[in-house]
Amino acid sequence: MLQVQNVFVEPRGQRHLARVKHRDFQVEEGDTITLLNVFKSYLRNGQSSKWCGKYFLNARALRRAAEIRGRMEKLLVQCEVPVVSAGRDVRAVRRCLTAGLFVNAAFLHPSGTYRSLRGGGGGGGGGGAGPLPLHIHPSSVLYTTTQPQWVLYSEVLHTGQAYMRDLTVIDPDWLTELAPHYYEKATVGDL
C-alpha cells in the first residue's frame, strides 16, 4: 500500500462525503494500519471497483497493491518462508513496521513538534546539525487527533516545513528491543 499512489479519492463537490466514508477505515494507530484496513476490506469485497466507488477509493491503486502483494507472496513461497497473517493483531503489525522502519522513529518534543532520534530527520541516520523539527502531514489520520508521543514515518515531505507521511504509532521500548544495534536503551529512555 505504501508503493502505490494515494488510495483516497476526494472529488470536487463531494470532498466532505468522501472524508466521511474514509473515516470508516481510520484508526488511532495511524496511517499504515488505516491503509491495511482499506486493503483488507478491498479483498473482502471481492476487489470490486463498484465498492471502491462507494467508499471513494482509487480502484487502480488498490488493484496494483494486490498485484504487488501477490508477487511478494510468491517470492516468500519460493524462498520457503511461511506466509502467516497477523490476523487481528494490530500490535504485531506495528512491531513489524518498527523492525523495518526503526531509523524513521520520531518523538513528540516539548516544543510541540516531532524530532527524529538520530540524524537530520529526513529518513533516519546520518548528518545534519541535529534533529530537524518534523510535523504530521495534514493528510494523516493523526493530524487532528491528540498527538501520539512516538511515531514511525515512511517518508518526509519537505515543503515550507518537514512533514512526516504514512505514520504508525509505536511503543518506544520496541526500538531498543527490535533494533538494539541502532538504539541504546539510555538514548530512547532519556527522551
Disulfide bonds with the S-S distance in Angstrom:
none
